[in-house]
Amino acid sequence: MRRLTKKKALTLVKELDAFPKVPESYVESTASGGTVSLIAFALMAVLAFLEFFVYRDTWMNYEYEVDKDYSSKLRINVDITVAMRCQYVGADVLDLAETMVASDGLKYEPVNFELPPEQRLWHMTLLHIQERLKLEHSLKDLLFKSAMKGPPPSQSQREDNPTSLSACRIHGHLYVNKVAGNFHITVGKSIPHPRGHAHLAALVSHDTYNFSHRIDHLSFGEVLPGIISPLDGTEKVSADSNHMFQYFITIVPTKLNTYRVSAETHQYSVTEQDRVINHAAGSHGVSGIFMKYDISSLMVRVTEQHMPLWQFLVRLCGIIGGIFSTTGMLHGMVGYLVDIVCCRFQMGIYRHLKQVNTESSLCTENCTQ
């Protein structure tokens, strides 16, 4: 009974075989089949190689959620060069509650406004990158992937004789509340005031006013070398001494998670305008550089993602199996068509020869008679 049961089980397993074996006497190897096989194997190898590069590639996934963190401080990273001496300008922040933020983290360094040839070349390259970023938004993903931890490279322009330097580089960072505010650079040092703050501008002559400036770097949150902010490389040159430059910035909190770095930073968009201050013509205001920022309530979570291994294997099996099946079908169809053409050609030759033989027999009979 047990032997019968084993035989039935073995017979059942054989009937379920989805890959039946073909006797070698039924298999015929041809030159055309070998050629098609070589082409199929080469195509499989090329597509599998390209698929491996797709598997190694990553992409950025963007998710949006409400930012619930309002208690932490916002860091402002500043590196701006103004075409005025450091003793004539002052920079500070005034938030929405008219609270003056301490600017102890900012340093004033005498420099030349004109850049050396090496730095001017880098500045022109940065402007070119900014233009490409406006057209090719996918380049932002490349910048996110290249972000890393660490301090940005220094751009100091120190010289031995500070009295010959006519510009001022204001750089450093500030910590402010996560509310709308106004970071500005204007004439005179700032002093505390019961209603906000004031600048000692009366002691500075109007002839020294020059708010031509260059923004080497302006970002919010953690500094990530490799990330280029929208205002990096901006340079404004004014021919008028009384000039107001305004930048309206919308900040979006961003959590960046890539295979190289995990950080909390901020993206921002900006619109700008400038005008000459002329009280006689009705253009009122204060000369200076004003950056009015507001913080979005939405947060962006940017995550670098990778194709799973199982998906890569499935796609690879699909490529190999699909090419193998397709080339087999095409080879069978081509072989069938070739056989039909050859058969018809042979039939045509046979009919032609038969007709020739018939005509030759008739001619022989006629000649005999």
Stockholm file with secondary structure:
# STOCKHOLM 1.0

chainA/1-369         MRRLTKKKALTLVKELDAFPKVPESYVESTASGGTVSLIAFALMAVLAFLEFFVYRDTWMNYEYEVDKDYSSKLRINVDITVAMRCQYVGADVLDLAETMVASDGLKYEPVNFELPPEQRLWHMTLLHIQERLKLEHSLKDLLFKSAMKGPPPSQSQREDNPTSLSACRIHGHLYVNKVAGNFHITVGKSIPHPRGHAHLAALVSHDTYNFSHRIDHLSFGEVLPGIISPLDGTEKVSADSNHMFQYFITIVPTKLNTYRVSAETHQYSVTEQDRVINHAAGSHGVSGIFMKYDISSLMVRVTEQHMPLWQFLVRLCGIIGGIFSTTGMLHGMVGYLVDIVCCRFQMGIYRHLKQVNTESSLCTENCTQ
#=GR chainA/1-369 SS CHHHHHHHHHHHHHHTCSSCCCCGGGCCCCHHHHHHHHHHHHHHHHHHHHHHHHHHCEEEEEEEEECCCCSSEEEEEEEEEESSCGGGEEEEEEETTSCEECCTTEEEEEECSSCCHHHHHHHHHHHHHHHHHHHCTTHHHHHHHHCCSSCCCCCCCCCSCGGGCCEEEEEEEEEEESSCEEEEEEESCEEEETTEEEECCTTSCGGGCCCCEEEEEEEEESCCTTCCCTTTTEEECCSSSSEEEEEEEEEEEEEEECSSCEEEEEEEEEEEEEEECBGGGTBCCCCEEEEEEEECSEEEEEEEEECCHHHHHHHHHHHHHHHHHHHHHHHHHHHHHHHHHHHHHHHHHHHHHHHHHHHHHHHHHHHHC
#=GC SS_cons         CHHHHHHHHHHHHHHTCSSCCCCGGGCCCCHHHHHHHHHHHHHHHHHHHHHHHHHHCEEEEEEEEECCCCSSEEEEEEEEEESSCGGGEEEEEEETTSCEECCTTEEEEEECSSCCHHHHHHHHHHHHHHHHHHHCTTHHHHHHHHCCSSCCCCCCCCCSCGGGCCEEEEEEEEEEESSCEEEEEEESCEEEETTEEEECCTTSCGGGCCCCEEEEEEEEESCCTTCCCTTTTEEECCSSSSEEEEEEEEEEEEEEECSSCEEEEEEEEEEEEEEECBGGGTBCCCCEEEEEEEECSEEEEEEEEECCHHHHHHHHHHHHHHHHHHHHHHHHHHHHHHHHHHHHHHHHHHHHHHHHHHHHHHHHHHHHC
//
